[in-house]
Amino acid sequence: MKELEEIVQAFHAIDAAERHYREVLRKHLKAKTVQQVDVSKALNRTREMIRRDAMTEEERAELRQADADRKRQKRATDAR
């Protein structure tokens, strides 16, 4: 069971690291100490990915809801 516990701890460390990355990213983008384009190039991620990474959990939830609503509306329109 020691091996399983090690795996679980490593998995939780990923989550903590992602939260920390997003907090640091948000802080520096807001303070304008870095530019989104520079972060995008340094991490080899699109600017849209960086923008989403910098969102708060509430903003991400709103975006997911808006995407779901848009998809639902498109399916309803396509079904006609």
C-alpha positions in Angstrom: 0.0 0.0 0.0 3.0 2.3 0.4 3.3 2.5 -3.4 -0.4 3.4 -3.8 0.0 6.1 -1.2 3.0 7.5 -3.1 0.9 7.7 -6.3 -2.0 9.4 -4.6 0.4 12.0 -3.0 2.0 12.7 -6.4 -1.4 13.1 -8.0 -2.4 15.6 -5.3 0.9 17.5 -5.8 -0.1 18.0 -9.5 -3.3 19.7 -8.4 -1.5 21.9 -5.9 1.1 22.9 -8.5 -1.6 23.8 -11.0 -3.3 26.0 -8.5 -0.1 27.7 -7.7 0.8 28.2 -11.4 -2.6 29.8 -12.0 -2.3 32.1 -9.0 1.2 33.2 -9.9 0.1 33.7 -13.6 -3.0 35.7 -12.6 -1.0 37.9 -10.2 1.7 38.8 -12.7 -0.6 39.3 -15.6 -2.8 41.6 -13.5 0.3 43.5 -12.2 1.5 43.7 -15.9 5.0 42.4 -14.8 4.8 40.0 -17.7 2.9 40.0 -21.0 0.6 37.2 -22.0 2.4 36.7 -25.3 5.7 36.2 -23.5 4.2 33.6 -21.2 2.6 31.9 -24.2 5.9 31.6 -26.0 7.8 30.5 -22.9 5.4 27.7 -22.2 4.6 26.9 -25.8 0.9 27.3 -25.2 -1.6 29.4 -27.1 -2.6 32.8 -25.8 -6.2 31.5 -25.3 -4.8 28.7 -23.1 -2.9 31.3 -21.0 -6.0 33.5 -20.8 -8.1 30.5 -19.5 -5.3 29.5 -17.1 -5.4 32.9 -15.6 -9.1 32.8 -14.9 -10.5 32.3 -11.4 -12.6 29.2 -10.7 -15.7 31.3 -10.9 -14.8 32.7 -14.3 -14.0 29.3 -15.6 -17.3 28.0 -14.4 -19.1 30.9 -16.2 -17.1 30.1 -19.3 -18.0 26.4 -19.2 -21.7 27.3 -18.7 -21.6 29.7 -21.6 -20.0 27.1 -23.8 -22.6 24.5 -22.8 -25.4 26.9 -23.5 -23.9 27.7 -26.9 -23.6 24.0 -27.8 -27.1 23.3 -26.6 -28.5 26.2 -28.7 -26.6 25.0 -31.7 -27.9 21.5 -31.4 -31.4 22.8 -31.1 -31.0 25.0 -34.2 -29.3 22.1 -36.2 -32.2 19.8 -35.2 -34.8 22.0 -36.9 
